[in-house]
Amino acid sequence: DTAVSQTPKYLVTQMGNDKSIKCEQNLGHDTMYWYKQDSKKFLKIMFSYNNKELIINETVPNRFSPKSPDKAHLNLHINSLELGDSAVYFCASSPMGYEQYFGPGTRLTVT
Amino acid sequence: QKEVEQDPGPLSVPEGAIVSLNCTYSNSAFQYFMWYRQYSRKGPELLMYTYSSGNKEDGRFTAQVDKSSKYISLFIRDSQPSDSATYLCAMSAGSGGGADGLTFGKGTHLIIQP
């Protein structure tokens, strides 16, 4: 009974390609997020959505575009992938914005 | 100076010991404080959540927040090998209607020796 799920778990692709990561939560939360964890394990907020509305966009290149078709889903589309985009991307959700519950992560490798 | 400082470790202690993990921060606007546990190649798992200053206890875990010193702690009693993981502190100012992201420390790698 997964609370926050992400697909795919692993993604290996070449520079210049476009890829998407999907996230779904079955917790009934209003707010969802994307975080990036770099090779040094540092976790940093990228975007937050509240009720399908973009709230935060933290100095992320515009090659990254989040989309929320409904409250339970938040997808991340990445255009023209670069080597520096290699990281683990985590989706999270929250009922109030403070207690955030994370998905299992998508490990993106750009070659 | 980073917003949240956390010693990366590794911190190695024998089974049964009391573990103390700490973070300091510089942003006085932070009001919400969390501790997450992350096993290798897994997502962060919420352990403790505290609002403002004070203590909170949950089983073997105790979280302490001292806003005057900008210092937070997590204590683990009767540590077990299964507690071996990376522990991340995280904080939020609570602005943005609750939709602001968390600011994380870099995590402390904890090893409990059987």
Contacts between the chains, C-beta under 8 A, distances in Angstrom:
chain1	res1	chain2	res2	distance
A	4	B	43	7.7
A	31	B	98	6.6
A	31	B	99	5.0
A	33	B	101	6.0
A	35	B	101	7.3
A	40	B	106	7.2
A	41	B	86	6.8
A	41	B	106	6.7
A	41	B	107	5.7
A	42	B	104	7.2
A	42	B	106	5.5
A	43	B	44	7.1
A	43	B	88	6.7
A	43	B	104	4.4
A	44	B	104	7.3
A	45	B	101	2.7
A	45	B	102	6.6
A	45	B	103	7.7
A	48	B	96	7.5
A	48	B	99	4.7
A	48	B	100	6.9
A	48	B	101	5.6
A	49	B	99	7.6
A	50	B	97	6.5
A	50	B	98	7.6
A	50	B	99	4.3
A	55	B	96	5.7
A	55	B	97	7.3
A	55	B	99	4.0
A	55	B	100	7.6
A	56	B	96	6.6
A	56	B	99	6.6
A	56	B	100	6.4
A	56	B	101	5.8
A	58	B	101	6.8
A	90	B	43	5.8
A	90	B	44	7.3
A	94	B	98	7.3
A	96	B	98	4.9
A	97	B	92	7.0
A	97	B	94	7.2
A	97	B	96	7.1
A	97	B	97	7.0
A	97	B	98	2.6
A	97	B	99	5.1
A	97	B	100	6.4
A	98	B	32	4.2
A	98	B	34	7.4
A	98	B	49	6.7
A	98	B	51	7.6
A	98	B	92	5.6
A	98	B	94	6.5
A	98	B	98	6.6
A	99	B	34	7.1
A	99	B	46	6.1
A	99	B	49	5.0
A	100	B	34	7.7
A	100	B	46	7.1
A	100	B	90	7.9
A	100	B	102	6.0
A	101	B	46	6.2
A	102	B	36	7.7
A	102	B	43	4.0
A	102	B	44	4.7
A	102	B	45	7.3
A	102	B	46	7.8
A	103	B	43	5.4
A	104	B	42	6.4
A	104	B	43	4.7
A	105	B	41	7.7
A	105	B	42	7.4
A	105	B	43	5.2
A	107	B	41	7.8
